[in-house]
């Protein structure tokens, strides 16, 4: 598995791209925010 081939998404709060992280491997499909901070700042 290549580590350069991680999936990416755009954060709905800050509109910045963020890459897959190990902690999201179980719920990547449900992740919408780049960080815990953005998750709390959702409008
Ligand atoms: Zn964000």
PDB file of the backbone (N, CA, C, O) and the ligand in Angstrom, with CONECT records:
HET     ZN  A 101       1
ATOM      1  N   UNK A   1       0.834  -1.188   0.000  1.00  0.00           N
ATOM      2  CA  UNK A   1       0.000   0.000   0.000  1.00  0.00           C
ATOM      3  C   UNK A   1       0.878   1.249   0.000  1.00  0.00           C
ATOM      4  O   UNK A   1       1.760   1.404   0.844  1.00  0.00           O
ATOM      5  N   UNK A   2       0.621   2.134  -0.958  1.00  0.00           N
ATOM      6  CA  UNK A   2       1.417   3.351  -1.054  1.00  0.00           C
ATOM      7  C   UNK A   2       0.856   4.432  -0.131  1.00  0.00           C
ATOM      8  O   UNK A   2      -0.345   4.703  -0.131  1.00  0.00           O
ATOM      9  N   UNK A   3       1.704   5.017   0.621  1.00  0.00           N
ATOM     10  CA  UNK A   3       1.235   6.062   1.520  1.00  0.00           C
ATOM     11  C   UNK A   3       0.967   7.383   0.794  1.00  0.00           C
ATOM     12  O   UNK A   3       0.361   8.292   1.361  1.00  0.00           O
ATOM     13  N   UNK A   4       1.418   7.489  -0.461  1.00  0.00           N
ATOM     14  CA  UNK A   4       1.181   8.711  -1.221  1.00  0.00           C
ATOM     15  C   UNK A   4      -0.197   8.711  -1.860  1.00  0.00           C
ATOM     16  O   UNK A   4      -0.618   9.712  -2.440  1.00  0.00           O
ATOM     17  N   UNK A   5      -0.891   7.603  -1.757  1.00  0.00           N
ATOM     18  CA  UNK A   5      -2.164   7.466  -2.463  1.00  0.00           C
ATOM     19  C   UNK A   5      -3.352   7.551  -1.520  1.00  0.00           C
ATOM     20  O   UNK A   5      -4.354   6.869  -1.733  1.00  0.00           O
ATOM     21  N   UNK A   6      -3.264   8.358  -0.501  1.00  0.00           N
ATOM     22  CA  UNK A   6      -4.352   8.481   0.449  1.00  0.00           C
ATOM     23  C   UNK A   6      -5.508   9.270  -0.147  1.00  0.00           C
ATOM     24  O   UNK A   6      -5.286  10.212  -0.909  1.00  0.00           O
ATOM     25  N   UNK A   7      -6.720   8.902   0.185  1.00  0.00           N
ATOM     26  CA  UNK A   7      -7.876   9.671  -0.278  1.00  0.00           C
ATOM     27  C   UNK A   7      -7.928  11.045   0.385  1.00  0.00           C
ATOM     28  O   UNK A   7      -7.392  11.256   1.473  1.00  0.00           O
ATOM     29  N   UNK A   8      -8.589  11.967  -0.305  1.00  0.00           N
ATOM     30  CA  UNK A   8      -8.715  13.308   0.244  1.00  0.00           C
ATOM     31  C   UNK A   8     -10.161  13.774   0.203  1.00  0.00           C
ATOM     32  O   UNK A   8     -10.965  13.281  -0.589  1.00  0.00           O
ATOM     33  N   UNK A   9     -10.478  14.726   1.063  1.00  0.00           N
ATOM     34  CA  UNK A   9     -11.794  15.374   1.065  1.00  0.00           C
ATOM     35  C   UNK A   9     -11.600  16.856   1.303  1.00  0.00           C
ATOM     36  O   UNK A   9     -10.528  17.310   1.702  1.00  0.00           O
ATOM     37  N   UNK A  10     -12.689  17.615   1.042  1.00  0.00           N
ATOM     38  CA  UNK A  10     -12.665  19.048   1.335  1.00  0.00           C
ATOM     39  C   UNK A  10     -13.465  19.291   2.598  1.00  0.00           C
ATOM     40  O   UNK A  10     -14.609  18.852   2.717  1.00  0.00           O
ATOM     41  N   UNK A  11     -12.870  19.978   3.518  1.00  0.00           N
ATOM     42  CA  UNK A  11     -13.550  20.293   4.773  1.00  0.00           C
ATOM     43  C   UNK A  11     -14.718  21.241   4.496  1.00  0.00           C
ATOM     44  O   UNK A  11     -14.550  22.237   3.792  1.00  0.00           O
ATOM     45  N   UNK A  12     -15.890  20.944   5.039  1.00  0.00           N
ATOM     46  CA  UNK A  12     -17.069  21.771   4.775  1.00  0.00           C
ATOM     47  C   UNK A  12     -17.044  23.073   5.563  1.00  0.00           C
ATOM     48  O   UNK A  12     -17.832  23.977   5.285  1.00  0.00           O
ATOM     49  N   UNK A  13     -16.164  23.182   6.527  1.00  0.00           N
ATOM     50  CA  UNK A  13     -16.075  24.395   7.340  1.00  0.00           C
ATOM     51  C   UNK A  13     -15.026  25.356   6.786  1.00  0.00           C
ATOM     52  O   UNK A  13     -15.331  26.523   6.537  1.00  0.00           O
ATOM     53  N   UNK A  14     -13.810  24.888   6.591  1.00  0.00           N
ATOM     54  CA  UNK A  14     -12.726  25.773   6.156  1.00  0.00           C
ATOM     55  C   UNK A  14     -12.416  25.628   4.664  1.00  0.00           C
ATOM     56  O   UNK A  14     -11.574  26.353   4.134  1.00  0.00           O
ATOM     57  N   UNK A  15     -13.089  24.698   3.986  1.00  0.00           N
ATOM     58  CA  UNK A  15     -12.909  24.512   2.534  1.00  0.00           C
ATOM     59  C   UNK A  15     -11.480  24.169   2.138  1.00  0.00           C
ATOM     60  O   UNK A  15     -11.047  24.481   1.028  1.00  0.00           O
ATOM     61  N   UNK A  16     -10.775  23.553   3.006  1.00  0.00           N
ATOM     62  CA  UNK A  16      -9.419  23.119   2.681  1.00  0.00           C
ATOM     63  C   UNK A  16      -9.386  21.601   2.537  1.00  0.00           C
ATOM     64  O   UNK A  16     -10.103  20.881   3.233  1.00  0.00           O
ATOM     65  N   UNK A  17      -8.538  21.124   1.616  1.00  0.00           N
ATOM     66  CA  UNK A  17      -8.407  19.679   1.460  1.00  0.00           C
ATOM     67  C   UNK A  17      -7.656  19.067   2.637  1.00  0.00           C
ATOM     68  O   UNK A  17      -6.723  19.659   3.180  1.00  0.00           O
ATOM     69  N   UNK A  18      -8.080  17.891   3.006  1.00  0.00           N
ATOM     70  CA  UNK A  18      -7.369  17.163   4.049  1.00  0.00           C
ATOM     71  C   UNK A  18      -7.294  15.697   3.660  1.00  0.00           C
ATOM     72  O   UNK A  18      -8.157  15.177   2.954  1.00  0.00           O
ATOM     73  N   UNK A  19      -6.275  15.063   4.122  1.00  0.00           N
ATOM     74  CA  UNK A  19      -6.010  13.683   3.723  1.00  0.00           C
ATOM     75  C   UNK A  19      -6.518  12.706   4.770  1.00  0.00           C
ATOM     76  O   UNK A  19      -6.706  13.034   5.942  1.00  0.00           O
ATOM     77  N   UNK A  20      -6.727  11.506   4.293  1.00  0.00           N
ATOM     78  CA  UNK A  20      -7.148  10.421   5.168  1.00  0.00           C
ATOM     79  C   UNK A  20      -6.187  10.254   6.333  1.00  0.00           C
ATOM     80  O   UNK A  20      -4.972  10.383   6.187  1.00  0.00           O
ATOM     81  N   UNK A  21      -6.758   9.968   7.481  1.00  0.00           N
ATOM     82  CA  UNK A  21      -5.930   9.700   8.650  1.00  0.00           C
ATOM     83  C   UNK A  21      -6.312   8.362   9.263  1.00  0.00           C
ATOM     84  O   UNK A  21      -7.439   7.882   9.138  1.00  0.00           O
ATOM     85  N   UNK A  22      -5.341   7.794   9.919  1.00  0.00           N
ATOM     86  CA  UNK A  22      -5.518   6.466  10.503  1.00  0.00           C
ATOM     87  C   UNK A  22      -6.738   6.422  11.428  1.00  0.00           C
ATOM     88  O   UNK A  22      -7.463   5.428  11.460  1.00  0.00           O
ATOM     89  N   UNK A  23      -6.954   7.485  12.166  1.00  0.00           N
ATOM     90  CA  UNK A  23      -8.046   7.478  13.142  1.00  0.00           C
ATOM     91  C   UNK A  23      -9.419   7.449  12.477  1.00  0.00           C
ATOM     92  O   UNK A  23     -10.422   7.174  13.135  1.00  0.00           O
ATOM     93  N   UNK A  24      -9.467   7.736  11.154  1.00  0.00           N
ATOM     94  CA  UNK A  24     -10.736   7.744  10.435  1.00  0.00           C
ATOM     95  C   UNK A  24     -10.969   6.467   9.641  1.00  0.00           C
ATOM     96  O   UNK A  24     -11.950   6.377   8.903  1.00  0.00           O
ATOM     97  N   UNK A  25     -10.117   5.508   9.770  1.00  0.00           N
ATOM     98  CA  UNK A  25     -10.221   4.331   8.905  1.00  0.00           C
ATOM     99  C   UNK A  25     -11.567   3.611   9.067  1.00  0.00           C
ATOM    100  O   UNK A  25     -12.023   2.940   8.141  1.00  0.00           O
ATOM    101  N   UNK A  26     -12.192   3.745  10.217  1.00  0.00           N
ATOM    102  CA  UNK A  26     -13.467   3.062  10.451  1.00  0.00           C
ATOM    103  C   UNK A  26     -14.663   3.874   9.972  1.00  0.00           C
ATOM    104  O   UNK A  26     -15.710   3.299   9.674  1.00  0.00           O
ATOM    105  N   UNK A  27     -14.534   5.194   9.889  1.00  0.00           N
ATOM    106  CA  UNK A  27     -15.696   6.025   9.552  1.00  0.00           C
ATOM    107  C   UNK A  27     -15.378   7.106   8.518  1.00  0.00           C
ATOM    108  O   UNK A  27     -15.971   8.184   8.531  1.00  0.00           O
ATOM    109  N   UNK A  28     -14.449   6.810   7.636  1.00  0.00           N
ATOM    110  CA  UNK A  28     -14.024   7.805   6.635  1.00  0.00           C
ATOM    111  C   UNK A  28     -15.210   8.327   5.826  1.00  0.00           C
ATOM    112  O   UNK A  28     -15.240   9.509   5.482  1.00  0.00           O
ATOM    113  N   UNK A  29     -16.165   7.494   5.524  1.00  0.00           N
ATOM    114  CA  UNK A  29     -17.310   7.922   4.717  1.00  0.00           C
ATOM    115  C   UNK A  29     -18.152   8.978   5.426  1.00  0.00           C
ATOM    116  O   UNK A  29     -18.891   9.724   4.783  1.00  0.00           O
ATOM    117  N   UNK A  30     -18.043   9.037   6.723  1.00  0.00           N
ATOM    118  CA  UNK A  30     -18.859   9.980   7.483  1.00  0.00           C
ATOM    119  C   UNK A  30     -18.102  11.236   7.876  1.00  0.00           C
ATOM    120  O   UNK A  30     -18.687  12.178   8.409  1.00  0.00           O
ATOM    121  N   UNK A  31     -16.812  11.252   7.615  1.00  0.00           N
ATOM    122  CA  UNK A  31     -15.985  12.393   8.007  1.00  0.00           C
ATOM    123  C   UNK A  31     -16.235  13.572   7.075  1.00  0.00           C
ATOM    124  O   UNK A  31     -16.183  13.423   5.854  1.00  0.00           O
ATOM    125  N   UNK A  32     -16.505  14.745   7.650  1.00  0.00           N
ATOM    126  CA  UNK A  32     -16.764  15.938   6.844  1.00  0.00           C
ATOM    127  C   UNK A  32     -15.868  17.102   7.222  1.00  0.00           C
ATOM    128  O   UNK A  32     -15.871  18.134   6.551  1.00  0.00           O
ATOM    129  N   UNK A  33     -15.113  16.946   8.274  1.00  0.00           N
ATOM    130  CA  UNK A  33     -14.310  18.058   8.772  1.00  0.00           C
ATOM    131  C   UNK A  33     -12.850  17.648   8.887  1.00  0.00           C
ATOM    132  O   UNK A  33     -12.528  16.486   9.134  1.00  0.00           O
ATOM    133  N   UNK A  34     -11.972  18.635   8.702  1.00  0.00           N
ATOM    134  CA  UNK A  34     -10.544  18.319   8.707  1.00  0.00           C
ATOM    135  C   UNK A  34     -10.029  18.077  10.115  1.00  0.00           C
ATOM    136  O   UNK A  34      -8.990  17.445  10.307  1.00  0.00           O
ATOM    137  N   UNK A  35     -10.760  18.582  11.092  1.00  0.00           N
ATOM    138  CA  UNK A  35     -10.255  18.475  12.462  1.00  0.00           C
ATOM    139  C   UNK A  35     -11.407  18.568  13.452  1.00  0.00           C
ATOM    140  O   UNK A  35     -12.532  18.925  13.102  1.00  0.00           O
ATOM    141  N   UNK A  36     -11.102  18.246  14.655  1.00  0.00           N
ATOM    142  CA  UNK A  36     -12.094  18.360  15.727  1.00  0.00           C
ATOM    143  C   UNK A  36     -12.551  19.805  15.879  1.00  0.00           C
ATOM    144  O   UNK A  36     -13.715  20.081  16.173  1.00  0.00           O
ATOM    145  N   UNK A  37     -11.622  20.706  15.676  1.00  0.00           N
ATOM    146  CA  UNK A  37     -11.934  22.127  15.795  1.00  0.00           C
ATOM    147  C   UNK A  37     -12.981  22.548  14.771  1.00  0.00           C
ATOM    148  O   UNK A  37     -13.931  23.249  15.118  1.00  0.00           O
ATOM    149  N   UNK A  38     -12.826  22.136  13.523  1.00  0.00           N
ATOM    150  CA  UNK A  38     -13.804  22.469  12.493  1.00  0.00           C
ATOM    151  C   UNK A  38     -15.141  21.781  12.774  1.00  0.00           C
ATOM    152  O   UNK A  38     -16.205  22.353  12.535  1.00  0.00           O
ATOM    153  N   UNK A  39     -15.078  20.582  13.272  1.00  0.00           N
ATOM    154  CA  UNK A  39     -16.311  19.862  13.572  1.00  0.00           C
ATOM    155  C   UNK A  39     -17.159  20.637  14.574  1.00  0.00           C
ATOM    156  O   UNK A  39     -18.388  20.636  14.490  1.00  0.00           O
ATOM    157  N   UNK A  40     -16.512  21.284  15.505  1.00  0.00           N
ATOM    158  CA  UNK A  40     -17.231  22.075  16.508  1.00  0.00           C
ATOM    159  C   UNK A  40     -17.658  23.426  15.974  1.00  0.00           C
ATOM    160  O   UNK A  40     -18.578  24.047  16.507  1.00  0.00           O
ATOM    161  N   UNK A  41     -16.996  23.885  14.922  1.00  0.00           N
ATOM    162  CA  UNK A  41     -17.307  25.206  14.357  1.00  0.00           C
ATOM    163  C   UNK A  41     -18.321  25.156  13.225  1.00  0.00           C
ATOM    164  O   UNK A  41     -18.561  26.168  12.565  1.00  0.00           O
ATOM    165  N   UNK A  42     -18.909  24.009  12.995  1.00  0.00           N
ATOM    166  CA  UNK A  42     -19.861  23.902  11.900  1.00  0.00           C
ATOM    167  C   UNK A  42     -21.022  24.865  12.077  1.00  0.00           C
ATOM    168  O   UNK A  42     -21.531  25.058  13.181  1.00  0.00           O
ATOM    169  N   UNK A  43     -21.424  25.454  10.982  1.00  0.00           N
ATOM    170  CA  UNK A  43     -22.479  26.459  11.023  1.00  0.00           C
ATOM    171  C   UNK A  43     -23.839  25.786  10.944  1.00  0.00           C
ATOM    172  O   UNK A  43     -24.866  26.465  10.964  1.00  0.00           O
TER     173      UNK A  43
HETATM  174 ZN    ZN A 101     -11.557  22.411   8.359  1.00  0.00          ZN
END
